[in-house]
Amino acid sequence: MSDFRLGNMATDLAEYTLDMCNKNEDGTLRFPQRMYESYVKRIVDLSLDILQGVFEVNSVHDDMQVRKERRELIVAHCLAMAKLVFISVRSLL
């Protein structure tokens, strides 16, 4: 998978996350207010960390160890975000 495609996917993830974590079109919250300072804020932060991390990895061309470490951090952010999304959605049911 090319670096450019990963960058686009990370951008799409951040945009989608910001949209989903915002209010509905009628102004109502999508999540309970109590979740915005905990789960929702962290989910948004992780999506932005993933986006930043992908572009940081793409800026390193000559140090494979640094690239590997940064990729591993991105994967950790993805796993944490997935778990928080799962918990958040489950709490809405």
PDB file of N, CA, C and O in Angstrom:
ATOM      1  N   MET A   1       0.853  -1.173   0.000  1.00  0.00           N
ATOM      2  CA  MET A   1       0.000   0.000   0.000  1.00  0.00           C
ATOM      3  C   MET A   1       0.899   1.235   0.000  1.00  0.00           C
ATOM      4  O   MET A   1       1.824   1.320   0.808  1.00  0.00           O
ATOM      5  N   SER A   2       0.653   2.161  -0.861  1.00  0.00           N
ATOM      6  CA  SER A   2       1.512   3.329  -0.963  1.00  0.00           C
ATOM      7  C   SER A   2       1.299   4.275   0.214  1.00  0.00           C
ATOM      8  O   SER A   2       0.228   4.301   0.820  1.00  0.00           O
ATOM      9  N   ASP A   3       2.331   5.048   0.525  1.00  0.00           N
ATOM     10  CA  ASP A   3       2.251   6.031   1.606  1.00  0.00           C
ATOM     11  C   ASP A   3       1.137   7.026   1.351  1.00  0.00           C
ATOM     12  O   ASP A   3       0.438   7.431   2.279  1.00  0.00           O
ATOM     13  N   PHE A   4       0.968   7.420   0.105  1.00  0.00           N
ATOM     14  CA  PHE A   4      -0.062   8.396  -0.233  1.00  0.00           C
ATOM     15  C   PHE A   4      -1.452   7.870   0.127  1.00  0.00           C
ATOM     16  O   PHE A   4      -2.291   8.611   0.639  1.00  0.00           O
ATOM     17  N   ARG A   5      -1.684   6.600  -0.144  1.00  0.00           N
ATOM     18  CA  ARG A   5      -2.988   6.000   0.164  1.00  0.00           C
ATOM     19  C   ARG A   5      -3.224   5.966   1.673  1.00  0.00           C
ATOM     20  O   ARG A   5      -4.332   6.240   2.136  1.00  0.00           O
ATOM     21  N   LEU A   6      -2.187   5.631   2.438  1.00  0.00           N
ATOM     22  CA  LEU A   6      -2.321   5.643   3.897  1.00  0.00           C
ATOM     23  C   LEU A   6      -2.627   7.039   4.409  1.00  0.00           C
ATOM     24  O   LEU A   6      -3.437   7.211   5.321  1.00  0.00           O
ATOM     25  N   GLY A   7      -1.981   8.028   3.823  1.00  0.00           N
ATOM     26  CA  GLY A   7      -2.260   9.414   4.211  1.00  0.00           C
ATOM     27  C   GLY A   7      -3.702   9.784   3.940  1.00  0.00           C
ATOM     28  O   GLY A   7      -4.341  10.444   4.759  1.00  0.00           O
ATOM     29  N   ASN A   8      -4.221   9.361   2.793  1.00  0.00           N
ATOM     30  CA  ASN A   8      -5.627   9.632   2.466  1.00  0.00           C
ATOM     31  C   ASN A   8      -6.565   8.915   3.424  1.00  0.00           C
ATOM     32  O   ASN A   8      -7.576   9.475   3.849  1.00  0.00           O
ATOM     33  N   MET A   9      -6.230   7.679   3.762  1.00  0.00           N
ATOM     34  CA  MET A   9      -7.072   6.927   4.688  1.00  0.00           C
ATOM     35  C   MET A   9      -7.062   7.563   6.079  1.00  0.00           C
ATOM     36  O   MET A   9      -8.101   7.635   6.734  1.00  0.00           O
ATOM     37  N   ALA A  10      -5.914   8.016   6.523  1.00  0.00           N
ATOM     38  CA  ALA A  10      -5.822   8.670   7.831  1.00  0.00           C
ATOM     39  C   ALA A  10      -6.607   9.973   7.837  1.00  0.00           C
ATOM     40  O   ALA A  10      -7.255  10.311   8.828  1.00  0.00           O
ATOM     41  N   THR A  11      -6.549  10.701   6.733  1.00  0.00           N
ATOM     42  CA  THR A  11      -7.328  11.937   6.610  1.00  0.00           C
ATOM     43  C   THR A  11      -8.818  11.634   6.637  1.00  0.00           C
ATOM     44  O   THR A  11      -9.578  12.315   7.324  1.00  0.00           O
ATOM     45  N   ASP A  12      -9.241  10.616   5.893  1.00  0.00           N
ATOM     46  CA  ASP A  12     -10.653  10.214   5.893  1.00  0.00           C
ATOM     47  C   ASP A  12     -11.103   9.800   7.288  1.00  0.00           C
ATOM     48  O   ASP A  12     -12.203  10.150   7.713  1.00  0.00           O
ATOM     49  N   LEU A  13     -10.259   9.055   8.005  1.00  0.00           N
ATOM     50  CA  LEU A  13     -10.594   8.628   9.362  1.00  0.00           C
ATOM     51  C   LEU A  13     -10.791   9.840  10.278  1.00  0.00           C
ATOM     52  O   LEU A  13     -11.751   9.888  11.047  1.00  0.00           O
ATOM     53  N   ALA A  14      -9.889  10.808  10.195  1.00  0.00           N
ATOM     54  CA  ALA A  14     -10.004  12.002  11.036  1.00  0.00           C
ATOM     55  C   ALA A  14     -11.271  12.788  10.692  1.00  0.00           C
ATOM     56  O   ALA A  14     -11.998  13.220  11.587  1.00  0.00           O
ATOM     57  N   GLU A  15     -11.531  12.969   9.409  1.00  0.00           N
ATOM     58  CA  GLU A  15     -12.735  13.703   8.995  1.00  0.00           C
ATOM     59  C   GLU A  15     -13.998  12.991   9.450  1.00  0.00           C
ATOM     60  O   GLU A  15     -14.914  13.629   9.969  1.00  0.00           O
ATOM     61  N   TYR A  16     -14.059  11.682   9.264  1.00  0.00           N
ATOM     62  CA  TYR A  16     -15.235  10.903   9.658  1.00  0.00           C
ATOM     63  C   TYR A  16     -15.419  10.956  11.179  1.00  0.00           C
ATOM     64  O   TYR A  16     -16.536  11.115  11.672  1.00  0.00           O
ATOM     65  N   THR A  17     -14.323  10.823  11.905  1.00  0.00           N
ATOM     66  CA  THR A  17     -14.393  10.854  13.368  1.00  0.00           C
ATOM     67  C   THR A  17     -14.903  12.203  13.851  1.00  0.00           C
ATOM     68  O   THR A  17     -15.772  12.266  14.720  1.00  0.00           O
ATOM     69  N   LEU A  18     -14.366  13.278  13.293  1.00  0.00           N
ATOM     70  CA  LEU A  18     -14.828  14.613  13.690  1.00  0.00           C
ATOM     71  C   LEU A  18     -16.305  14.787  13.389  1.00  0.00           C
ATOM     72  O   LEU A  18     -17.039  15.379  14.180  1.00  0.00           O
ATOM     73  N   ASP A  19     -16.739  14.275  12.251  1.00  0.00           N
ATOM     74  CA  ASP A  19     -18.151  14.377  11.889  1.00  0.00           C
ATOM     75  C   ASP A  19     -19.025  13.562  12.837  1.00  0.00           C
ATOM     76  O   ASP A  19     -20.038  14.057  13.331  1.00  0.00           O
ATOM     77  N   MET A  20     -18.642  12.331  13.088  1.00  0.00           N
ATOM     78  CA  MET A  20     -19.459  11.451  13.930  1.00  0.00           C
ATOM     79  C   MET A  20     -19.476  11.887  15.387  1.00  0.00           C
ATOM     80  O   MET A  20     -20.452  11.639  16.096  1.00  0.00           O
ATOM     81  N   CYS A  21     -18.416  12.528  15.838  1.00  0.00           N
ATOM     82  CA  CYS A  21     -18.334  12.947  17.237  1.00  0.00           C
ATOM     83  C   CYS A  21     -18.922  14.336  17.459  1.00  0.00           C
ATOM     84  O   CYS A  21     -18.972  14.817  18.591  1.00  0.00           O
ATOM     85  N   ASN A  22     -19.359  14.969  16.402  1.00  0.00           N
ATOM     86  CA  ASN A  22     -19.988  16.274  16.496  1.00  0.00           C
ATOM     87  C   ASN A  22     -21.476  16.082  16.775  1.00  0.00           C
ATOM     88  O   ASN A  22     -21.929  14.960  16.999  1.00  0.00           O
ATOM     89  N   LYS A  23     -22.221  17.157  16.763  1.00  0.00           N
ATOM     90  CA  LYS A  23     -23.662  17.084  16.975  1.00  0.00           C
ATOM     91  C   LYS A  23     -24.363  16.622  15.701  1.00  0.00           C
ATOM     92  O   LYS A  23     -23.805  16.700  14.606  1.00  0.00           O
ATOM     93  N   ASN A  24     -25.593  16.143  15.862  1.00  0.00           N
ATOM     94  CA  ASN A  24     -26.445  15.822  14.718  1.00  0.00           C
ATOM     95  C   ASN A  24     -26.822  17.118  14.004  1.00  0.00           C
ATOM     96  O   ASN A  24     -26.612  18.212  14.527  1.00  0.00           O
ATOM     97  N   GLU A  25     -27.375  16.980  12.820  1.00  0.00           N
ATOM     98  CA  GLU A  25     -27.779  18.158  12.048  1.00  0.00           C
ATOM     99  C   GLU A  25     -28.799  19.019  12.775  1.00  0.00           C
ATOM    100  O   GLU A  25     -28.852  20.229  12.559  1.00  0.00           O
ATOM    101  N   ASP A  26     -29.615  18.404  13.642  1.00  0.00           N
ATOM    102  CA  ASP A  26     -30.617  19.169  14.396  1.00  0.00           C
ATOM    103  C   ASP A  26     -30.051  19.779  15.683  1.00  0.00           C
ATOM    104  O   ASP A  26     -30.784  20.402  16.450  1.00  0.00           O
ATOM    105  N   GLY A  27     -28.741  19.596  15.916  1.00  0.00           N
ATOM    106  CA  GLY A  27     -28.092  20.189  17.075  1.00  0.00           C
ATOM    107  C   GLY A  27     -28.038  19.298  18.305  1.00  0.00           C
ATOM    108  O   GLY A  27     -27.443  19.676  19.314  1.00  0.00           O
ATOM    109  N   THR A  28     -28.644  18.131  18.237  1.00  0.00           N
ATOM    110  CA  THR A  28     -28.593  17.230  19.382  1.00  0.00           C
ATOM    111  C   THR A  28     -27.258  16.486  19.411  1.00  0.00           C
ATOM    112  O   THR A  28     -26.633  16.249  18.377  1.00  0.00           O
ATOM    113  N   LEU A  29     -26.847  16.131  20.605  1.00  0.00           N
ATOM    114  CA  LEU A  29     -25.599  15.397  20.768  1.00  0.00           C
ATOM    115  C   LEU A  29     -25.771  13.954  20.319  1.00  0.00           C
ATOM    116  O   LEU A  29     -26.833  13.362  20.515  1.00  0.00           O
ATOM    117  N   ARG A  30     -24.739  13.391  19.721  1.00  0.00           N
ATOM    118  CA  ARG A  30     -24.781  11.988  19.291  1.00  0.00           C
ATOM    119  C   ARG A  30     -24.465  11.039  20.438  1.00  0.00           C
ATOM    120  O   ARG A  30     -24.853   9.871  20.413  1.00  0.00           O
ATOM    121  N   PHE A  31     -23.773  11.538  21.422  1.00  0.00           N
ATOM    122  CA  PHE A  31     -23.402  10.756  22.595  1.00  0.00           C
ATOM    123  C   PHE A  31     -23.905  11.485  23.834  1.00  0.00           C
ATOM    124  O   PHE A  31     -24.152  12.690  23.783  1.00  0.00           O
ATOM    125  N   PRO A  32     -24.060  10.776  24.938  1.00  0.00           N
ATOM    126  CA  PRO A  32     -24.422  11.469  26.169  1.00  0.00           C
ATOM    127  C   PRO A  32     -23.350  12.497  26.539  1.00  0.00           C
ATOM    128  O   PRO A  32     -22.162  12.278  26.300  1.00  0.00           O
ATOM    129  N   GLN A  33     -23.768  13.591  27.109  1.00  0.00           N
ATOM    130  CA  GLN A  33     -22.843  14.677  27.463  1.00  0.00           C
ATOM    131  C   GLN A  33     -21.666  14.169  28.286  1.00  0.00           C
ATOM    132  O   GLN A  33     -20.536  14.622  28.099  1.00  0.00           O
ATOM    133  N   ARG A  34     -21.921  13.237  29.191  1.00  0.00           N
ATOM    134  CA  ARG A  34     -20.874  12.724  30.073  1.00  0.00           C
ATOM    135  C   ARG A  34     -19.730  12.050  29.310  1.00  0.00           C
ATOM    136  O   ARG A  34     -18.621  11.931  29.831  1.00  0.00           O
ATOM    137  N   MET A  35     -19.996  11.615  28.093  1.00  0.00           N
ATOM    138  CA  MET A  35     -18.974  10.910  27.312  1.00  0.00           C
ATOM    139  C   MET A  35     -18.069  11.851  26.527  1.00  0.00           C
ATOM    140  O   MET A  35     -17.017  11.427  26.048  1.00  0.00           O
ATOM    141  N   TYR A  36     -18.449  13.105  26.385  1.00  0.00           N
ATOM    142  CA  TYR A  36     -17.674  14.016  25.537  1.00  0.00           C
ATOM    143  C   TYR A  36     -16.330  14.383  26.139  1.00  0.00           C
ATOM    144  O   TYR A  36     -15.371  14.587  25.394  1.00  0.00           O
ATOM    145  N   GLU A  37     -16.223  14.474  27.435  1.00  0.00           N
ATOM    146  CA  GLU A  37     -14.943  14.817  28.058  1.00  0.00           C
ATOM    147  C   GLU A  37     -14.067  13.596  28.298  1.00  0.00           C
ATOM    148  O   GLU A  37     -12.917  13.733  28.716  1.00  0.00           O
ATOM    149  N   SER A  38     -14.584  12.427  28.045  1.00  0.00           N
ATOM    150  CA  SER A  38     -13.795  11.222  28.264  1.00  0.00           C
ATOM    151  C   SER A  38     -13.611  10.464  26.956  1.00  0.00           C
ATOM    152  O   SER A  38     -12.628  10.677  26.247  1.00  0.00           O
ATOM    153  N   TYR A  39     -14.545   9.586  26.636  1.00  0.00           N
ATOM    154  CA  TYR A  39     -14.396   8.729  25.466  1.00  0.00           C
ATOM    155  C   TYR A  39     -14.333   9.508  24.157  1.00  0.00           C
ATOM    156  O   TYR A  39     -13.419   9.300  23.358  1.00  0.00           O
ATOM    157  N   VAL A  40     -15.271  10.381  23.934  1.00  0.00           N
ATOM    158  CA  VAL A  40     -15.365  11.066  22.639  1.00  0.00           C
ATOM    159  C   VAL A  40     -14.134  11.938  22.391  1.00  0.00           C
ATOM    160  O   VAL A  40     -13.578  11.930  21.293  1.00  0.00           O
ATOM    161  N   LYS A  41     -13.712  12.685  23.401  1.00  0.00           N
ATOM    162  CA  LYS A  41     -12.521  13.526  23.243  1.00  0.00           C
ATOM    163  C   LYS A  41     -11.303  12.671  22.916  1.00  0.00           C
ATOM    164  O   LYS A  41     -10.502  13.029  22.054  1.00  0.00           O
ATOM    165  N   ARG A  42     -11.166  11.554  23.597  1.00  0.00           N
ATOM    166  CA  ARG A  42     -10.012  10.680  23.350  1.00  0.00           C
ATOM    167  C   ARG A  42     -10.076  10.049  21.963  1.00  0.00           C
ATOM    168  O   ARG A  42      -9.046   9.900  21.306  1.00  0.00           O
ATOM    169  N   ILE A  43     -11.270   9.677  21.512  1.00  0.00           N
ATOM    170  CA  ILE A  43     -11.422   9.116  20.168  1.00  0.00           C
ATOM    171  C   ILE A  43     -10.994  10.145  19.124  1.00  0.00           C
ATOM    172  O   ILE A  43     -10.269   9.815  18.185  1.00  0.00           O
ATOM    173  N   VAL A  44     -11.437  11.378  19.285  1.00  0.00           N
ATOM    174  CA  VAL A  44     -11.042  12.440  18.346  1.00  0.00           C
ATOM    175  C   VAL A  44      -9.534  12.644  18.407  1.00  0.00           C
ATOM    176  O   VAL A  44      -8.875  12.732  17.371  1.00  0.00           O
ATOM    177  N   ASP A  45      -8.983  12.721  19.618  1.00  0.00           N
ATOM    178  CA  ASP A  45      -7.537  12.909  19.753  1.00  0.00           C
ATOM    179  C   ASP A  45      -6.763  11.779  19.084  1.00  0.00           C
ATOM    180  O   ASP A  45      -5.767  12.031  18.405  1.00  0.00           O
ATOM    181  N   LEU A  46      -7.205  10.543  19.265  1.00  0.00           N
ATOM    182  CA  LEU A  46      -6.520   9.415  18.646  1.00  0.00           C
ATOM    183  C   LEU A  46      -6.581   9.487  17.130  1.00  0.00           C
ATOM    184  O   LEU A  46      -5.595   9.183  16.458  1.00  0.00           O
ATOM    185  N   SER A  47      -7.728   9.886  16.579  1.00  0.00           N
ATOM    186  CA  SER A  47      -7.821   9.988  15.115  1.00  0.00           C
ATOM    187  C   SER A  47      -6.844  11.030  14.587  1.00  0.00           C
ATOM    188  O   SER A  47      -6.241  10.841  13.531  1.00  0.00           O
ATOM    189  N   LEU A  48      -6.687  12.122  15.314  1.00  0.00           N
ATOM    190  CA  LEU A  48      -5.743  13.157  14.897  1.00  0.00           C
ATOM    191  C   LEU A  48      -4.300  12.708  15.111  1.00  0.00           C
ATOM    192  O   LEU A  48      -3.420  13.057  14.323  1.00  0.00           O
ATOM    193  N   ASP A  49      -4.050  11.934  16.176  1.00  0.00           N
ATOM    194  CA  ASP A  49      -2.711  11.366  16.400  1.00  0.00           C
ATOM    195  C   ASP A  49      -2.334  10.401  15.280  1.00  0.00           C
ATOM    196  O   ASP A  49      -1.188  10.376  14.831  1.00  0.00           O
ATOM    197  N   ILE A  50      -3.299   9.613  14.837  1.00  0.00           N
ATOM    198  CA  ILE A  50      -3.061   8.678  13.734  1.00  0.00           C
ATOM    199  C   ILE A  50      -2.715   9.445  12.466  1.00  0.00           C
ATOM    200  O   ILE A  50      -1.764   9.097  11.766  1.00  0.00           O
ATOM    201  N   LEU A  51      -3.478  10.479  12.173  1.00  0.00           N
ATOM    202  CA  LEU A  51      -3.207  11.303  10.988  1.00  0.00           C
ATOM    203  C   LEU A  51      -1.812  11.909  11.065  1.00  0.00           C
ATOM    204  O   LEU A  51      -1.044  11.833  10.105  1.00  0.00           O
ATOM    205  N   GLN A  52      -1.487  12.505  12.193  1.00  0.00           N
ATOM    206  CA  GLN A  52      -0.165  13.107  12.356  1.00  0.00           C
ATOM    207  C   GLN A  52       0.926  12.051  12.238  1.00  0.00           C
ATOM    208  O   GLN A  52       1.952  12.279  11.598  1.00  0.00           O
ATOM    209  N   GLY A  53       0.703  10.890  12.859  1.00  0.00           N
ATOM    210  CA  GLY A  53       1.705   9.833  12.823  1.00  0.00           C
ATOM    211  C   GLY A  53       1.999   9.328  11.427  1.00  0.00           C
ATOM    212  O   GLY A  53       3.155   9.074  11.089  1.00  0.00           O
ATOM    213  N   VAL A  54       0.975   9.179  10.615  1.00  0.00           N
ATOM    214  CA  VAL A  54       1.181   8.717   9.239  1.00  0.00           C
ATOM    215  C   VAL A  54       2.043   9.707   8.471  1.00  0.00           C
ATOM    216  O   VAL A  54       2.956   9.309   7.747  1.00  0.00           O
ATOM    217  N   PHE A  55       1.761  10.981   8.625  1.00  0.00           N
ATOM    218  CA  PHE A  55       2.554  11.969   7.907  1.00  0.00           C
ATOM    219  C   PHE A  55       3.965  12.080   8.471  1.00  0.00           C
ATOM    220  O   PHE A  55       4.903  12.378   7.731  1.00  0.00           O
ATOM    221  N   GLU A  56       4.130  11.844   9.777  1.00  0.00           N
ATOM    222  CA  GLU A  56       5.487  11.827  10.347  1.00  0.00           C
ATOM    223  C   GLU A  56       6.284  10.644   9.807  1.00  0.00           C
ATOM    224  O   GLU A  56       7.453  10.798   9.454  1.00  0.00           O
ATOM    225  N   VAL A  57       5.668   9.472   9.739  1.00  0.00           N
ATOM    226  CA  VAL A  57       6.359   8.303   9.184  1.00  0.00           C
ATOM    227  C   VAL A  57       6.760   8.576   7.743  1.00  0.00           C
ATOM    228  O   VAL A  57       7.871   8.242   7.331  1.00  0.00           O
ATOM    229  N   ASN A  58       5.872   9.174   6.987  1.00  0.00           N
ATOM    230  CA  ASN A  58       6.167   9.436   5.580  1.00  0.00           C
ATOM    231  C   ASN A  58       7.278  10.459   5.393  1.00  0.00           C
ATOM    232  O   ASN A  58       7.864  10.552   4.314  1.00  0.00           O
ATOM    233  N   SER A  59       7.569  11.229   6.445  1.00  0.00           N
ATOM    234  CA  SER A  59       8.631  12.228   6.322  1.00  0.00           C
ATOM    235  C   SER A  59      10.013  11.634   6.601  1.00  0.00           C
ATOM    236  O   SER A  59      11.031  12.269   6.323  1.00  0.00           O
ATOM    237  N   VAL A  60      10.051  10.425   7.148  1.00  0.00           N
ATOM    238  CA  VAL A  60      11.327   9.757   7.442  1.00  0.00           C
ATOM    239  C   VAL A  60      11.624   8.785   6.311  1.00  0.00           C
ATOM    240  O   VAL A  60      10.856   7.857   6.061  1.00  0.00           O
ATOM    241  N   HIS A  61      12.719   8.999   5.645  1.00  0.00           N
ATOM    242  CA  HIS A  61      13.045   8.152   4.493  1.00  0.00           C
ATOM    243  C   HIS A  61      14.305   7.315   4.686  1.00  0.00           C
ATOM    244  O   HIS A  61      14.471   6.294   4.019  1.00  0.00           O
ATOM    245  N   ASP A  62      15.189   7.726   5.581  1.00  0.00           N
ATOM    246  CA  ASP A  62      16.489   7.079   5.645  1.00  0.00           C
ATOM    247  C   ASP A  62      16.740   6.272   6.913  1.00  0.00           C
ATOM    248  O   ASP A  62      17.781   5.624   7.021  1.00  0.00           O
ATOM    249  N   ASP A  63      15.831   6.289   7.867  1.00  0.00           N
ATOM    250  CA  ASP A  63      16.038   5.558   9.117  1.00  0.00           C
ATOM    251  C   ASP A  63      14.901   4.563   9.316  1.00  0.00           C
ATOM    252  O   ASP A  63      13.830   4.918   9.809  1.00  0.00           O
ATOM    253  N   MET A  64      15.142   3.329   8.934  1.00  0.00           N
ATOM    254  CA  MET A  64      14.099   2.308   8.985  1.00  0.00           C
ATOM    255  C   MET A  64      13.670   1.987  10.422  1.00  0.00           C
ATOM    256  O   MET A  64      12.515   1.628  10.652  1.00  0.00           O
ATOM    257  N   GLN A  65      14.569   2.110  11.372  1.00  0.00           N
ATOM    258  CA  GLN A  65      14.214   1.847  12.765  1.00  0.00           C
ATOM    259  C   GLN A  65      13.220   2.893  13.270  1.00  0.00           C
ATOM    260  O   GLN A  65      12.255   2.548  13.952  1.00  0.00           O
ATOM    261  N   VAL A  66      13.443   4.149  12.947  1.00  0.00           N
ATOM    262  CA  VAL A  66      12.522   5.216  13.341  1.00  0.00           C
ATOM    263  C   VAL A  66      11.167   5.007  12.672  1.00  0.00           C
ATOM    264  O   VAL A  66      10.128   5.151  13.315  1.00  0.00           O
ATOM    265  N   ARG A  67      11.174   4.668  11.387  1.00  0.00           N
ATOM    266  CA  ARG A  67       9.920   4.397  10.680  1.00  0.00           C
ATOM    267  C   ARG A  67       9.157   3.254  11.349  1.00  0.00           C
ATOM    268  O   ARG A  67       7.943   3.341  11.533  1.00  0.00           O
ATOM    269  N   LYS A  68       9.868   2.184  11.713  1.00  0.00           N
ATOM    270  CA  LYS A  68       9.232   1.042  12.359  1.00  0.00           C
ATOM    271  C   LYS A  68       8.616   1.443  13.694  1.00  0.00           C
ATOM    272  O   LYS A  68       7.479   1.073  13.987  1.00  0.00           O
ATOM    273  N   GLU A  69       9.348   2.190  14.499  1.00  0.00           N
ATOM    274  CA  GLU A  69       8.847   2.614  15.805  1.00  0.00           C
ATOM    275  C   GLU A  69       7.612   3.504  15.660  1.00  0.00           C
ATOM    276  O   GLU A  69       6.652   3.371  16.418  1.00  0.00           O
ATOM    277  N   ARG A  70       7.642   4.392  14.701  1.00  0.00           N
ATOM    278  CA  ARG A  70       6.497   5.283  14.495  1.00  0.00           C
ATOM    279  C   ARG A  70       5.287   4.522  13.954  1.00  0.00           C
ATOM    280  O   ARG A  70       4.150   4.818  14.324  1.00  0.00           O
ATOM    281  N   ARG A  71       5.527   3.547  13.087  1.00  0.00           N
ATOM    282  CA  ARG A  71       4.421   2.715  12.591  1.00  0.00           C
ATOM    283  C   ARG A  71       3.787   1.933  13.730  1.00  0.00           C
ATOM    284  O   ARG A  71       2.564   1.812  13.803  1.00  0.00           O
ATOM    285  N   GLU A  72       4.622   1.400  14.622  1.00  0.00           N
ATOM    286  CA  GLU A  72       4.102   0.648  15.764  1.00  0.00           C
ATOM    287  C   GLU A  72       3.243   1.544  16.663  1.00  0.00           C
ATOM    288  O   GLU A  72       2.226   1.095  17.191  1.00  0.00           O
ATOM    289  N   LEU A  73       3.640   2.786  16.836  1.00  0.00           N
ATOM    290  CA  LEU A  73       2.850   3.729  17.628  1.00  0.00           C
ATOM    291  C   LEU A  73       1.503   4.003  16.959  1.00  0.00           C
ATOM    292  O   LEU A  73       0.478   4.091  17.636  1.00  0.00           O
ATOM    293  N   ILE A  74       1.505   4.136  15.642  1.00  0.00           N
ATOM    294  CA  ILE A  74       0.252   4.348  14.902  1.00  0.00           C
ATOM    295  C   ILE A  74      -0.674   3.149  15.080  1.00  0.00           C
ATOM    296  O   ILE A  74      -1.873   3.321  15.299  1.00  0.00           O
ATOM    297  N   VAL A  75      -0.136   1.955  14.988  1.00  0.00           N
ATOM    298  CA  VAL A  75      -0.948   0.752  15.170  1.00  0.00           C
ATOM    299  C   VAL A  75      -1.535   0.734  16.589  1.00  0.00           C
ATOM    300  O   VAL A  75      -2.698   0.378  16.774  1.00  0.00           O
ATOM    301  N   ALA A  76      -0.735   1.115  17.581  1.00  0.00           N
ATOM    302  CA  ALA A  76      -1.237   1.163  18.961  1.00  0.00           C
ATOM    303  C   ALA A  76      -2.378   2.169  19.081  1.00  0.00           C
ATOM    304  O   ALA A  76      -3.368   1.904  19.764  1.00  0.00           O
ATOM    305  N   HIS A  77      -2.250   3.316  18.427  1.00  0.00           N
ATOM    306  CA  HIS A  77      -3.326   4.314  18.442  1.00  0.00           C
ATOM    307  C   HIS A  77      -4.579   3.753  17.770  1.00  0.00           C
ATOM    308  O   HIS A  77      -5.689   3.973  18.255  1.00  0.00           O
ATOM    309  N   CYS A  78      -4.416   3.042  16.675  1.00  0.00           N
ATOM    310  CA  CYS A  78      -5.564   2.449  15.983  1.00  0.00           C
ATOM    311  C   CYS A  78      -6.279   1.437  16.878  1.00  0.00           C
ATOM    312  O   CYS A  78      -7.508   1.425  16.945  1.00  0.00           O
ATOM    313  N   LEU A  79      -5.518   0.598  17.557  1.00  0.00           N
ATOM    314  CA  LEU A  79      -6.124  -0.400  18.441  1.00  0.00           C
ATOM    315  C   LEU A  79      -6.848   0.253  19.606  1.00  0.00           C
ATOM    316  O   LEU A  79      -7.948  -0.164  19.968  1.00  0.00           O
ATOM    317  N   ALA A  80      -6.240   1.271  20.192  1.00  0.00           N
ATOM    318  CA  ALA A  80      -6.885   1.987  21.300  1.00  0.00           C
ATOM    319  C   ALA A  80      -8.163   2.668  20.829  1.00  0.00           C
ATOM    320  O   ALA A  80      -9.184   2.634  21.517  1.00  0.00           O
ATOM    321  N   MET A  81      -8.103   3.282  19.663  1.00  0.00           N
ATOM    322  CA  MET A  81      -9.288   3.956  19.126  1.00  0.00           C
ATOM    323  C   MET A  81     -10.397   2.950  18.861  1.00  0.00           C
ATOM    324  O   MET A  81     -11.556   3.204  19.190  1.00  0.00           O
ATOM    325  N   ALA A  82     -10.058   1.821  18.274  1.00  0.00           N
ATOM    326  CA  ALA A  82     -11.072   0.797  17.986  1.00  0.00           C
ATOM    327  C   ALA A  82     -11.740   0.330  19.267  1.00  0.00           C
ATOM    328  O   ALA A  82     -12.959   0.159  19.295  1.00  0.00           O
ATOM    329  N   LYS A  83     -10.979   0.123  20.314  1.00  0.00           N
ATOM    330  CA  LYS A  83     -11.545  -0.325  21.585  1.00  0.00           C
ATOM    331  C   LYS A  83     -12.445   0.756  22.182  1.00  0.00           C
ATOM    332  O   LYS A  83     -13.520   0.439  22.691  1.00  0.00           O
ATOM    333  N   LEU A  84     -12.036   2.015  22.133  1.00  0.00           N
ATOM    334  CA  LEU A  84     -12.869   3.100  22.662  1.00  0.00           C
ATOM    335  C   LEU A  84     -14.153   3.265  21.863  1.00  0.00           C
ATOM    336  O   LEU A  84     -15.209   3.534  22.437  1.00  0.00           O
ATOM    337  N   VAL A  85     -14.078   3.108  20.556  1.00  0.00           N
ATOM    338  CA  VAL A  85     -15.289   3.183  19.730  1.00  0.00           C
ATOM    339  C   VAL A  85     -16.229   2.052  20.118  1.00  0.00           C
ATOM    340  O   VAL A  85     -17.432   2.267  20.266  1.00  0.00           O
ATOM    341  N   PHE A  86     -15.698   0.864  20.282  1.00  0.00           N
ATOM    342  CA  PHE A  86     -16.514  -0.282  20.685  1.00  0.00           C
ATOM    343  C   PHE A  86     -17.203  -0.020  22.024  1.00  0.00           C
ATOM    344  O   PHE A  86     -18.402  -0.258  22.167  1.00  0.00           O
ATOM    345  N   ILE A  87     -16.444   0.470  23.000  1.00  0.00           N
ATOM    346  CA  ILE A  87     -17.011   0.763  24.322  1.00  0.00           C
ATOM    347  C   ILE A  87     -18.072   1.857  24.216  1.00  0.00           C
ATOM    348  O   ILE A  87     -19.133   1.759  24.831  1.00  0.00           O
ATOM    349  N   SER A  88     -17.783   2.891  23.440  1.00  0.00           N
ATOM    350  CA  SER A  88     -18.723   3.998  23.306  1.00  0.00           C
ATOM    351  C   SER A  88     -20.030   3.558  22.678  1.00  0.00           C
ATOM    352  O   SER A  88     -21.107   3.906  23.164  1.00  0.00           O
ATOM    353  N   VAL A  89     -19.939   2.799  21.606  1.00  0.00           N
ATOM    354  CA  VAL A  89     -21.154   2.343  20.924  1.00  0.00           C
ATOM    355  C   VAL A  89     -21.929   1.396  21.813  1.00  0.00           C
ATOM    356  O   VAL A  89     -23.156   1.467  21.881  1.00  0.00           O
ATOM    357  N   ARG A  90     -21.230   0.516  22.488  1.00  0.00           N
ATOM    358  CA  ARG A  90     -21.902  -0.416  23.387  1.00  0.00           C
ATOM    359  C   ARG A  90     -22.634   0.311  24.509  1.00  0.00           C
ATOM    360  O   ARG A  90     -23.695  -0.135  24.946  1.00  0.00           O
ATOM    361  N   SER A  91     -22.082   1.417  24.975  1.00  0.00           N
ATOM    362  CA  SER A  91     -22.727   2.157  26.056  1.00  0.00           C
ATOM    363  C   SER A  91     -23.988   2.884  25.580  1.00  0.00           C
ATOM    364  O   SER A  91     -24.818   3.287  26.396  1.00  0.00           O
ATOM    365  N   LEU A  92     -24.133   3.051  24.262  1.00  0.00           N
ATOM    366  CA  LEU A  92     -25.326   3.707  23.713  1.00  0.00           C
ATOM    367  C   LEU A  92     -26.493   2.738  23.581  1.00  0.00           C
ATOM    368  O   LEU A  92     -27.643   3.163  23.467  1.00  0.00           O
ATOM    369  N   LEU A  93     -26.211   1.463  23.595  1.00  0.00           N
ATOM    370  CA  LEU A  93     -27.267   0.457  23.395  1.00  0.00           C
ATOM    371  C   LEU A  93     -28.072   0.227  24.655  1.00  0.00           C
ATOM    372  O   LEU A  93     -28.996  -0.587  24.656  1.00  0.00           O
TER     373      LEU A  93
END
